[in-house]
Amino acid sequence: MKVSIVILNWNGSDHLKRFLPTLIKYSTYEWAEIVVADNGSDDDSCQLIETKFPEVKLLKLDRNYGFAEGYNRALEHTNAEYILLLNSDIEVTENWLLSLVQTMENDTLIGACQPKILALSNRDQFEYAGASGGFIDRLGYPFCRGRIINAIEQDNGQYDNKISVFWTSGAATLIRTKLWHTMQGFDIDFWAHMEEIDLCWRMKNRGFNMVVVPDSTVYHLGGGTLAYGNPRKIYLNFRNNLFLLYKNLPGRLFIPTLLIRMILDGIAAIQFLITGQLSAFTRVLAAHRDFYKNLKKLRLKRAKLANSVTITNHPEIYRGSIIFDFFIAKRKKFSDLDFKTPKIK
């Protein structure tokens, strides 16, 4: 088996009914399989797969392990050449899979690649979680080619070239299975959100590239696990971003970057408080509290990762500040940034 398409599902019966037929239609090859790994659902997801979609393999986990550990458990014994992580609320298109696989086949140094991700609700607009490739700035703030902070661009073909990116979206990404196992998958302490950025950073530090393949297009409903303004999501984003930086920053940037981020997170928390978003304010405080609680474990992870780092100077890290560009300089499109990334043949 060349490709195992794995959907991690939790109480997503409605999504499975809606999106599996198109996935099956455009992904049926003798060298590809579709697997739904059920994360302990208590709806009728498993019964639906068994009765309505017998061509789909069903893997039952005993409880909800979250996104990171759920996928790690689901992929423990996968032996396909590639694994494709796919959200249950993704609508694929014709030839979407072929373009991704061909990209990986052409270059063994590509560790993972993603399709262009557009919004299902507005099919001419990029989708928040991945758009046309993911990046971070020098302070660790993620953004996308097609989405900066909360400004989402229309897709007019402006980002249809295949380029090297810093991270590929967890909503839809193709990864070399051997590399996945070598990296030991996602860091389960992230639970959900930014675990894919952490994985990509670790792969890049070992010399592998991440690529966006706009020839492949999918449409994402988005917000299926946690709505974008959900307090739990705010907590995970702030906490996990600190986890991400602590684990992966090169030594010369480690202390100054974390100090600046602490200040900026404090400003963000005050802004939440001033604008009456008390729940968001308390979630930022909780995120920092739990970051400090995990310092001992993070130190061990950082020390372990340091032994496998071969590259630290990644051109896909934006050397400016996306916060300054967005809020002060009013640069709200990726094309407005003074940022050039390597193109892929």
PyMOL commands that set and color helices and strands:
alter all, ss='L'
color gray80, all
select helices_A, chain A and resi 13-26+45-52+66-74+96-106+177-182+188-190+195-205+231-248+251-274+278-293+295-306+322-327+334-336
alter helices_A, ss='H'
color red, helices_A
select strands_A, chain A and resi 3-9+32-39+57-61+82-86+90-92+110-119+134-137+142-144+147-148+151-152+163-165+172-176+209-220+317-318
alter strands_A, ss='S'
color yellow, strands_A
deselect
rebuild
show_as cartoon
